[in-house]
Amino acid sequence: MSTVAGGGHANRKRSLAKTFLWRGIATTDTILISYLITGSFAKGLAIGFTEVLTKMLLYYLHERAWSASDWGLGEVDGKEDKLPGEGHANRMRSVTKTFSWRGIATTDTILISRYITGSWTAGLSIGIIEVFTKMILYYLHERAWSASDWGLDDPDAPDFSPAH
């Protein structure tokens, strides 16, 4: 896999760790918002825990798709210097990932909320509020991960795989 400026890509362990951590943060937010909109803690829990299944799969696939892209890796927001380590995301990559994920996730939330509550109004209300809370939380999540080297492949490591 090619990389820019020697930047590495997230391995599957990093993608899984990000998936589980994000899901914990996001599920808590969904349960609270759903409870505030519906007035029912049971519906809030049902919406939140249904999303655990759908969103973990969708998030993992989203992470793997982004891991295949070099865009915005190994550079510091317009400077030629690299961040410590390899493969760190610049702010524009984090913002773009935030918006792409939010589009997928909001659609999922609206559909699940509509199904559980029987109300498009409740589903849309939960989804619209989440656009704001989740984008802020997700951006902070991405920036925190961009400061960590854990789980980034090292493109400069020697390749010991057998030649064919």
N, C-alpha and C positions, 0 to 999 in steps of 0.2 A: 504494500500500500504506500503510495507516495505521500510525502509530507512537505510542508513549506518550512523553509528556514530551519530544518532539523526538528520540527515539532513532532511530538508523538501523538498517538490516538488513545482514547479510553479503551481499556480492555473490558472484557465481559464482567469481571468482578467489580470494577468501578461502576459500570452501568447498573449492575444489580444493587450495589450499595446506595447509589443515588436514587434508584427506584424506590427502595424500601424506606429510606429516610424521608424523601419527598412525600410518599404516600402517607406516612404518619402525620406530617405537618398538615397536608391537604385534607385528610379525612377529618381531623379535629376541626378545621375551619368549616368544612361542609356540614358537619353535625351541628355546630353552633349556629350557622346561618339558617339551616333548614329548620331548626327549632324556633328561631326568632320569627321566621316567615309563617310556619304552620301552627305554631303554638303547641306542637306535639313532640315530646322528646322521642317517642316511639318512631314517629315518621322520620325525625332527624337521624336517628340511629339506622333505620332501614335504608335511607338514602345514602348515608355515609358508608355503611358497610357493603352495600351493593356496588358502590363505586370502587371499593378496594379491589374487587375482582377485575372490573373492566378497565379501570385506570392503570393498574399495574401492568397489564398487558400492553395497553396503548402507550404508556410512558416508556417501557422498555424498548418497544419498537421505534419510538421517537428518538430515544438515545442512540440506538444502533444506527439509525439513518443519519443522524448528525455526526456520529463517530466516523462515518465514511467520507465526510467532507473535511477538506483542509481549510476552508474559508474561515478566516479570523483566528487561526491558531498560531502560536509561536511568535507573537508580536505584541508590542505594548502600544495600544491605541495611537497609531500614527507615528510612532518612533521606531527606529530600526533595532533598538535593543530588544532582547527577549526577556520575558519574566523569568525568575529563577525556576529551574527545571525546564521541561520541554512540554510543548503542546498545550499551554495555557490559553484560555479563550480571552479575546479582547472584549471590550464592553459592547461593541456592535454585534458580535456573535451572540453574547448573552441576551441582548435586547431582542434580536431576531428569533432566537430559540424561545424566548419568553412568549412572543406573539404567536409563533407557530403552535406551540404547545397549548396556549390558552384557547385558540380556535378549536382545536380537537377536544380539549377537556370541557369547554363550556357546552359544546354540542352534546357531549355525553351526559353532563350534569342535567341539562334541560330535559333530555329524553327520559332519564331515570326518574327525575323529580316529577315529571308529568305522569309517568306510569304509576308511581307509588301514591301520589296525592290525588290523581284523577283530574288535576287542574293545570291547564296551560298557564294560567296566571301565576300560580305558585312556582311552577317549573321555570318560567321565564324570570320571575323575581329572584329566585335563588341563583339562577345562571348569571343574571346581570350583576348582582351584588358580588358574586364570585369573580367576575372579570377583574374587578378592582382589587379585592383582597388577595386573590391568588397571584395576580401579576406582580404585586409588591413582594409577596412572600417568595415566589419562584425566582425573581430577579436576585433577591438576597441569597437564596439557596445556590444559584448558579455562581454568584460572585464568591461565595465561601468555597465552593468546590474548585473554582479557578485558581485559588491560592494553594491548593494541595497537589503534590506530585503523586500521591498514592494512586495506583492503578493506571498510570500512563505508560504506554509502551515506550521503550527506549529505541528509537530508530538507529542509533549509533552503536548499539550492542552487536557484537559479532554474531553472525548467523552460523550456527552449528548444525543446521539441518542437512541431511545427506543430499548431495547433488545428484540429479537424475539426468 
